[in-house]
Amino acid sequence: MLLLSVIKHSIMITSFVLMMMLLIEYVNVQTQGTWQNRLKKNRLGQYILVAFLGVMPGCLGAFTVVSLYSHGVVTFGALVAVMIATSGDEAFVMFSMFPRSAIWINVILFFLAIIVAFVVDMLFRNKRYFMTDLDHEFEVHKQEHCHCFSQHTITKQLKEMIFPRAFLITIFSVFLMAIFFSQLGPEVWNWKKITFTIGSLVSLFIIITVPDHFLEKHLYEHVIKKHLLRVFLWTLGALLVVHYMENYLDISQWLQENTVTVLTLATMLGIIPESGPHMIFVTMYAQGLVPFAVLLASSISQDGHGSLPLLAVSTKVFIWLKVINVVVALIIGLIVLKLF
């Protein structure tokens, strides 16, 4: 029963992540080019916009800023800012598990990212130090416009349905029925059940209306093939680890007595340019095993796999960025831990 409960919880979280990823991918492509134009205006404008891109759940915001930085559009401080603000795919999970704390996390990350960006650009005035080994032809995520809502096209696509569209329609239809008949999620109609129902309907609308190319390249290949299984396995693994620790180990007392050690560990794991390790601390916080300071420090230091493409741009920039993020995470985490 415990395993079944954990699997159902993992499916719920993964489904929410998938719905949000579909929506953000859809919005990101529909609003092509607007990020670049606004980021070029002024330094403060850069910081605010990249911080906003960072707190958007997922990796697209970070990928966009890495591309802009590699082309010399934004500063190193702006790059640091987006990585501080970014929590990767775990941001989706935090909003599904503890939305109120997730909002506070993102508010703090947003303003902290702007402040750190100012400080970093003041300390690193010599732009050539970082720009010498940049590949200015590097492009992380090419954006294109999605021409949707053509009745003739939609009808033709449904009659000649490709596998990715049929697959996604089946997934969300089954999930919607499971929610509606209380096989997944709350049994009563509360805000969570309503949110999952609306999210499923919006996802089905996007899947049905977008062109084949957009659906294959952006929704299926990027969201489903690259993220779905990994998010589910990390979520399932993290939940199983926490349930095991709660039921078979007296871990809660050790965590309370060694909070600084746990905070340091959470910060250091943020060096790994991959979504997943942070999920352990997200789950522990949801279970009340670690304080808010640990979750905040982990969120600051880790950036999902948003910084992964940076390794292809400049190893030197990647190392400096991670060092700065870890230092900021430790300082802020310890301050919050001391005050609260």
C-alpha positions in Angstrom: 0.0 0.0 0.0 2.9 2.3 0.8 4.5 1.7 -2.6 1.2 2.2 -4.4 0.6 5.5 -2.5 4.1 6.7 -3.4 3.6 5.8 -7.1 0.3 7.6 -7.3 1.9 10.7 -5.6 4.7 10.5 -8.1 2.3 10.3 -11.0 0.4 13.4 -9.7 3.6 15.4 -9.3 4.9 14.3 -12.7 1.6 15.1 -14.4 1.6 18.6 -13.0 5.2 19.1 -14.1 4.3 17.9 -17.6 1.3 20.2 -17.9 3.3 23.3 -16.8 6.1 22.3 -19.2 3.7 22.1 -22.1 2.2 25.5 -21.3 5.6 27.2 -20.8 7.0 25.7 -24.0 3.8 26.9 -25.9 4.0 30.4 -24.5 7.8 30.6 -25.0 7.5 29.8 -28.8 4.4 32.0 -29.3 6.3 35.1 -27.8 9.4 34.7 -29.9 12.0 37.5 -29.9 10.5 39.6 -27.2 13.1 38.5 -24.6 16.0 39.6 -26.7 14.6 43.0 -27.5 13.8 43.9 -23.9 17.1 42.5 -22.5 19.1 44.9 -24.8 17.6 48.1 -23.4 19.5 48.6 -20.2 21.4 46.9 -17.4 18.6 47.1 -14.8 16.2 45.9 -17.4 18.4 42.9 -18.1 18.6 42.0 -14.4 14.8 42.2 -13.9 14.0 40.2 -17.1 16.5 37.5 -16.6 15.4 37.1 -12.9 11.9 36.8 -14.3 13.0 34.2 -16.8 14.8 32.4 -14.0 11.9 32.0 -11.7 9.8 30.6 -14.6 9.7 26.9 -13.8 11.8 24.7 -16.0 14.9 25.2 -18.1 13.8 27.4 -20.9 14.5 30.7 -19.3 18.0 29.6 -18.3 18.7 28.2 -21.8 17.6 31.5 -23.4 19.9 33.6 -21.2 22.9 31.2 -21.9 22.3 31.7 -25.6 22.0 35.5 -25.1 25.2 35.6 -23.0 27.1 33.5 -25.6 26.2 36.1 -28.1 27.3 39.0 -25.9 23.7 40.3 -25.4 23.6 40.1 -21.6 26.3 40.5 -18.9 28.0 37.9 -16.7 26.0 39.3 -13.8 22.8 38.7 -15.7 23.9 35.1 -16.3 24.6 34.6 -12.6 21.2 36.1 -11.8 19.2 33.7 -14.0 21.0 30.7 -12.5 20.3 31.9 -8.9 16.7 32.5 -9.8 16.3 29.1 -11.6 15.2 26.0 -9.7 14.8 23.8 -12.8 12.1 21.2 -13.0 11.9 21.1 -9.3 10.1 24.4 -9.3 7.1 22.6 -10.8 7.3 20.0 -8.1 7.5 22.7 -5.3 4.4 24.4 -6.6 2.5 21.1 -6.7 3.6 20.1 -3.1 3.7 23.3 -1.2 2.6 26.3 -3.3 2.8 28.9 -0.6 6.4 28.2 0.3 7.2 27.9 -3.4 5.9 31.4 -4.0 8.1 32.7 -1.2 11.1 30.9 -2.6 10.6 32.5 -6.0 10.1 36.0 -4.6 13.3 35.7 -2.6 15.2 34.2 -5.6 13.9 37.0 -7.8 15.1 39.9 -5.7 18.3 38.1 -4.6 19.2 37.4 -8.3 18.9 41.1 -9.1 21.1 42.2 -6.2 23.8 39.6 -6.9 23.8 40.6 -10.6 24.6 44.2 -9.6 27.4 43.1 -7.3 28.9 40.6 -9.7 29.1 43.1 -12.6 30.7 45.6 -10.3 33.4 43.1 -9.2 34.0 41.7 -12.8 34.3 44.8 -14.9 36.7 43.2 -17.3 34.3 41.6 -19.8 37.2 40.2 -21.9 38.1 37.9 -19.0 35.0 35.8 -19.7 34.3 36.6 -23.3 37.6 35.4 -24.8 36.6 31.7 -25.1 33.0 32.1 -25.9 31.6 30.6 -29.1 29.4 33.4 -30.5 27.7 31.0 -32.9 26.4 28.8 -30.1 22.6 28.7 -29.9 20.8 26.8 -27.2 17.1 27.0 -28.1 15.9 28.3 -31.4 12.5 29.8 -31.2 9.9 29.8 -34.0 6.4 31.0 -34.3 3.5 28.5 -33.9 0.6 29.1 -36.3 -2.3 27.5 -34.4 -6.1 27.7 -34.4 -6.6 27.0 -38.2 -9.8 25.0 -38.3 -8.8 23.4 -41.6 -5.4 22.4 -40.3 -6.7 21.1 -37.0 -9.3 18.9 -38.7 -6.7 17.5 -41.1 -4.3 16.9 -38.3 -6.9 14.9 -36.3 -7.8 12.9 -39.4 -4.2 12.1 -40.2 -3.0 11.9 -36.6 0.7 11.4 -35.9 1.8 9.1 -33.1 3.1 11.9 -30.7 -0.3 13.6 -30.9 -2.2 10.3 -30.3 0.1 9.4 -27.4 -0.3 12.8 -25.7 -4.0 12.9 -26.1 -4.3 9.4 -24.6 -2.1 10.3 -21.6 -4.0 13.4 -20.7 -7.4 11.9 -21.4 -6.6 8.9 -19.1 -5.2 11.3 -16.4 -8.3 13.6 -16.7 -10.6 10.6 -16.2 -8.5 9.4 -13.2 -8.8 12.8 -11.6 -12.5 13.1 -12.3 -13.3 9.6 -10.8 -10.9 10.2 -7.9 -8.5 7.4 -8.8 -5.7 10.0 -8.6 -5.6 13.1 -6.4 -8.1 14.3 -3.8 -11.5 12.6 -3.6 -13.3 15.9 -2.9 -13.4 18.9 -5.3 -10.9 21.2 -3.8 -8.5 23.7 -5.4 -6.0 20.9 -6.2 -8.6 18.8 -8.0 -9.9 21.8 -9.9 -6.3 22.9 -10.9 -5.4 19.5 -12.2 -8.7 19.3 -14.2 -8.2 22.7 -15.7 -4.5 22.0 -16.4 -5.5 18.7 -18.2 -8.1 20.5 -20.4 -5.6 23.3 -21.3 -3.0 20.7 -22.2 -5.4 18.8 -24.4 -6.4 22.0 -26.1 -2.7 22.8 -26.8 -2.0 19.2 -28.0 -5.0 19.2 -30.4 -4.5 22.7 -31.9 -0.7 23.0 -32.5 0.8 22.0 -35.8 2.6 18.7 -36.3 6.0 20.2 -36.4 5.6 22.2 -33.2 4.1 19.2 -31.4 6.9 16.8 -32.5 9.9 19.2 -32.0 8.8 21.1 -28.9 6.2 19.1 -27.0 7.1 15.5 -27.7 10.9 15.5 -28.3 11.7 18.3 -25.8 9.2 17.9 -23.0 8.2 14.2 -23.2 11.3 12.4 -24.3 13.8 14.6 -22.4 11.9 15.3 -19.2 9.0 13.0 -18.4 10.7 9.8 -17.4 13.5 11.6 -15.6 11.1 13.7 -13.6 9.0 10.7 -12.7 12.0 8.6 -11.6 13.6 11.3 -9.6 10.3 12.1 -7.9 9.6 8.5 -7.2 13.1 7.9 -5.9 13.0 11.0 -3.6 9.7 10.0 -2.2 10.8 6.4 -1.5 14.0 7.6 0.2 12.1 10.0 2.4 9.4 7.4 3.3 12.2 4.9 4.1 14.0 7.3 6.3 10.8 8.2 8.1 9.6 4.6 8.7 12.9 2.8 9.3 15.4 5.3 10.4 15.4 7.9 13.2 16.5 10.5 10.7 14.3 13.5 11.9 16.3 14.0 15.1 19.6 13.7 13.3 18.5 16.3 10.7 17.4 18.7 13.4 20.7 18.3 15.3 22.9 18.7 12.1 21.0 21.3 10.2 24.2 23.2 9.2 25.7 20.0 7.7 22.5 19.3 5.8 22.4 22.9 4.5 26.0 22.6 3.3 25.3 19.3 1.6 22.3 20.7 -0.1 24.3 23.6 -1.3 27.2 21.5 -2.6 24.9 19.2 -4.5 23.7 22.2 -6.4 27.0 22.2 -8.3 25.7 19.2 -10.3 24.2 20.6 -13.5 21.2 18.3 -13.5 17.6 18.3 -12.2 17.0 15.6 -9.6 19.3 15.8 -6.6 17.5 18.9 -5.3 14.3 16.8 -5.3 15.5 15.0 -2.2 15.5 18.3 -0.2 12.2 19.4 -1.8 10.6 16.2 -0.5 12.3 16.4 2.9 10.9 20.0 3.3 7.4 18.8 2.2 7.6 16.2 5.0 8.8 18.7 7.6 12.2 17.1 8.0 14.4 20.1 7.0 13.8 23.9 7.6 13.0 26.5 5.0 16.7 27.7 5.0 17.9 24.3 3.6 15.4 24.4 0.8 16.3 28.1 0.0 20.0 27.4 0.0 19.5 24.4 -2.3 17.3 26.4 -4.6 19.9 29.2 -4.9 22.9 26.9 -5.6 21.2 24.5 -8.1 19.7 25.5 -11.4 18.4 22.2 -12.7 20.2 21.5 -16.0 19.9 25.2 -17.0 23.6 25.6 -16.7 24.4 22.4 -18.6 24.7 24.1 -22.0 27.1 26.6 -20.5 29.7 23.8 -20.4 29.6 23.9 -24.2 30.1 27.6 -24.2 32.9 28.1 -21.6 34.1 25.9 -18.8 35.7 28.9 -17.1 32.4 30.8 -17.0 30.7 27.6 -15.7 33.2 27.2 -12.8 33.0 30.9 -11.8 29.2 30.9 -11.9 29.0 27.8 -9.7 31.5 29.2 -7.2 29.5 32.4 -6.9 26.2 30.6 -6.6 27.5 28.2 -3.9 29.0 31.1 -1.8 25.7 33.1 -2.1 23.7 30.0 -1.2 25.8 29.3 1.9 25.7 32.9 3.1 21.9 33.4 2.6 21.1 29.9 3.9 23.1 30.4 7.1 21.6 33.9 7.7 18.0 32.6 7.2 18.8 29.6 9.5 20.1 31.9 12.2 17.3 34.4 12.0 14.4 31.9 11.7 
